[in-house]
């Protein structure tokens, strides 16, 4: 049976919080872009209306892109704090 090696001090790679923020930002941005594409295709096919799922598809990009930008800003802040702590030699 293979044994797992546990790393006591993680390398200078991306930490878990940073990884979660990046994946969340990418997911929200891609989902918003897909909603825009669906809405454009629906508009070209003349099936968009004020009922059903179409209002939600129209509103999701309006909310999704600002949320993705906020997640990117949070990633930059978390990354900067981590780098400052590494430079000073602080551990948490």
N, C-alpha and C positions, 0 to 999 in steps of 0.2 A: 504494500500500500504506500502510495506516495505521500510524503509529508509536505505540508504547506510551510513555507518560510514566511515568518512575519517580519515586516520591516519596522524597526523601532522608530527611526527618524525617516520620514518620507523624503524623497528627493525634491529638488526644486521645481517639480511639476505643478500642475494645477490641482488645487485642493478640492475637496468635495463640494463646498459651498459655491466655489467658482464654476465648477462643472455643472452644477444644477442651474445656476443662473444663466449660463451660456445656452444649455439645452432648452431651458424654458423660453428664452428670448427667441431662439431659432424656431421653436415649435409654434409659438404665438404668431411670429411674422409669416411663416409659411402658411399657417392656417388662414390668416387674414388675406394673403395673396391668393390662395385657392378660392376663398369666398368672393374676391373680386372677379376672378376668372369665371366662376359659376354665374355670377350676376351678369357679367358681360355676355356670356353665352346665352343665358336666359333672355336677355334683352334683345339679342340678335334674332332669337327664335320667337319673339313676341309672346313669351309665356309669363313674364314677370307681372305681378299684380300686387295689390295692397293686402292680400289675404294669404294665408298659408305660411310657409317658411320664408318667403321672399323678404319680408321686412327684417327678419333676423339676419338673413344673409347680407342685407344692405347695411345693417348697423354694426355687425361684427368687425369689419375692417376699421371702422371709425374708432372703435374702442381698442382693438387689438394692436394696431401699430403704436399708439402712445404707450401701451403697457409694455410692448417689446422695447421701446426706447428707455423706459424707466428701468427695466431689467438690465439693459446694457449699462446704464449709468450706475446701477447698484453693483454690477460686476466690476466696473472700473474702480469704484470706491473700495470694494473688498480686496481687489488685487493690489491697489496702492497701499492699503493698510498692511497687508501681508508683506509686501516688499519693504516697507519701512521697518517692520518688526525684524525682518531678516537682516537688514543693514545694521540695526542697533544690537542685534543679538538677543532680543527678548524672546522668551518662549511663553506659550500660553497653556 
